[in-house]
Structure formats: C-alpha cells, structure tokens
Amino acid sequence: MLAAREIVVPVAKKMSDTLIEFARPLVDRLPVDPRVDELKLVLTFASFVWNCVVNGANAHELVLPNAQTALDVLRLSLAEGEVVVDDLIRRKGEMFADDDRIVMGIEVYRRDGELRILAASAWS
C-alpha cells in the first residue's frame, strides 16, 4: 500500500489585490478614474520592482533605465523615480516579505464601466 503524500499549497490573496496594495502610493497619483493604459503601465512598473526584490536583483539598474514613460504618467523626475523605487523596495520588505510570487503578467480592462485587473503570478 502506498503512503499518502501531503501536498501543501500556499494560501495567498489574489495577485491583483496584492499588486494594487503594493503599488498604492503610485496608483494614488493617478486620476480617480485612470485610463486603462496608464494604470497598466504603473502596475507593470511596480511589478518589475516587485520581481527584482523577489529575485534579489537591483531594481535601480533594471527598472529605472526603462521607466521613463511610467515616470511621465506619474509626473515624476528620474530622481523622484529613484525615491519611488526605494519606497517600493521598502514596502515589499515590510508588507509582503513572505510573498515570493513572481508577477508574470498584468491585464487591465473595463467591463460595464468598471476597471478590472488581472495579474498572473507563479511561486518562485
């Protein structure tokens, strides 16, 4: 007789909810009813920082050189962007230290006039 194997599946809230909470300081800089493309851009920017932290990579080197469009949407200079990256790194460590998921993709769309966010993730 084979012994039963116990499979432990981590329980976490939806990645889309986690990502919004993580990126809240940036999302709050957008208009009350942001454009779909702008919200997606800001969430993507935040997810790149998140993924750098999870992977132990340098977010300043990997994210900021490609972030000018996101910084423009947020009305931030490059110097302010550096501070935002530091703040996001700190938030990840303080609020989401045990969440090692990698953000794999983000979709933002409107349905019935409401913004909807889907975020795919995988455990690292």
DAKA-V662746 format. One record per residue. N is the residue number from 1. RES is the residue in one letter. NEAR is the number of other ideal C-beta (glycine too) atoms within 8 Angstrom. Layout:
BEGIN
N;RES;NEAR, N;RES;NEAR
END
This chain:
BEGIN
1;M;2, 2;L;3, 3;A;4, 4;A;4, 5;R;4, 6;E;4, 7;I;4, 8;V;4, 9;V;4, 10;P;5, 11;V;3, 12;A;8, 13;K;4, 14;K;7, 15;M;11, 16;S;10, 17;D;8, 18;T;14, 19;L;16, 20;I;11, 21;E;8, 22;F;13, 23;A;14, 24;R;8, 25;P;10, 26;L;13, 27;V;12, 28;D;6, 29;R;8, 30;L;11, 31;P;4, 32;V;3, 33;D;4, 34;P;11, 35;R;5, 36;V;10, 37;D;7, 38;E;10, 39;L;14, 40;K;11, 41;L;11, 42;V;17, 43;L;16, 44;T;10, 45;F;13, 46;A;13, 47;S;13, 48;F;12, 49;V;14, 50;W;14, 51;N;11, 52;C;13, 53;V;12, 54;V;11, 55;N;8, 56;G;5, 57;A;9, 58;N;6, 59;A;14, 60;H;8, 61;E;8, 62;L;11, 63;V;13, 64;L;12, 65;P;6, 66;N;6, 67;A;11, 68;Q;7, 69;T;7, 70;A;11, 71;L;12, 72;D;7, 73;V;10, 74;L;12, 75;R;5, 76;L;8, 77;S;6, 78;L;9, 79;A;6, 80;E;9, 81;G;13, 82;E;10, 83;V;8, 84;V;12, 85;V;13, 86;D;8, 87;D;9, 88;L;16, 89;I;11, 90;R;8, 91;R;11, 92;K;14, 93;G;9, 94;E;7, 95;M;8, 96;F;11, 97;A;7, 98;D;4, 99;D;7, 100;D;7, 101;R;12, 102;I;11, 103;V;13, 104;M;6, 105;G;6, 106;I;14, 107;E;8, 108;V;12, 109;Y;7, 110;R;8, 111;R;6, 112;D;4, 113;G;4, 114;E;6, 115;L;10, 116;R;8, 117;I;12, 118;L;8, 119;A;15, 120;A;9, 121;S;9, 122;A;7, 123;W;7, 124;S;7
END
